[in-house]
Amino acid sequence: MEKRILGKTDLNIAPIVFGGNVFGWTIDEQKSFEILDHFVESGFNFIRHGKW
């Protein structure tokens, strides 16, 4: 997967960011880990939590 530079940092992130505010609110721990494992295995590497 092609990664992109995040702003003026040296961080390379995937072009899609995962919104992580559902964890602990709408899905249980087991399902949370299943989703996160699949997300990382697919080449993504940035999870956003909270407000921008």
C-alpha positions as semicolon CSV with decimal commas, in nm:
position;residue;x (nm);y (nm);z (nm)
1;M;0,000;0,000;0,000
2;E;0,123;0,346;-0,083
3;K;0,186;0,555;0,227
4;R;0,183;0,935;0,255
5;I;0,377;1,179;0,470
6;L;0,170;1,320;0,756
7;G;0,196;1,699;0,746
8;K;0,545;1,826;0,823
9;T;0,651;1,509;1,004
10;D;0,850;1,206;0,892
11;L;0,554;0,975;0,963
12;N;0,429;0,764;0,672
13;I;0,063;0,672;0,703
14;A;-0,191;0,493;0,486
15;P;-0,432;0,718;0,293
16;I;-0,729;0,588;0,495
17;V;-0,755;0,661;0,868
18;F;-0,962;0,438;1,097
19;G;-1,198;0,614;1,339
20;G;-1,145;0,437;1,669
21;N;-1,412;0,596;1,883
22;V;-1,644;0,294;1,838
23;F;-1,429;0,074;2,059
24;G;-1,573;0,036;2,406
25;W;-1,900;0,202;2,303
26;T;-2,064;-0,007;2,034
27;I;-1,861;-0,329;2,005
28;D;-1,710;-0,566;2,258
29;E;-1,341;-0,637;2,318
30;Q;-1,323;-0,954;2,107
31;K;-1,481;-0,787;1,802
32;S;-1,260;-0,480;1,852
33;F;-0,945;-0,693;1,830
34;E;-1,077;-0,879;1,525
35;I;-1,138;-0,550;1,343
36;L;-0,805;-0,397;1,447
37;D;-0,611;-0,710;1,350
38;H;-0,770;-0,713;1,006
39;F;-0,707;-0,337;0,966
40;V;-0,333;-0,376;1,038
41;E;-0,300;-0,695;0,831
42;S;-0,446;-0,502;0,536
43;G;-0,160;-0,251;0,553
44;F;-0,326;0,035;0,734
45;N;-0,144;0,199;1,022
46;F;-0,326;0,504;1,161
47;I;-0,615;0,503;1,408
48;R;-0,781;0,828;1,504
49;H;-0,955;0,864;1,836
50;G;-1,146;1,171;1,948
51;K;-1,193;1,504;1,778
52;W;-0,956;1,652;1,519
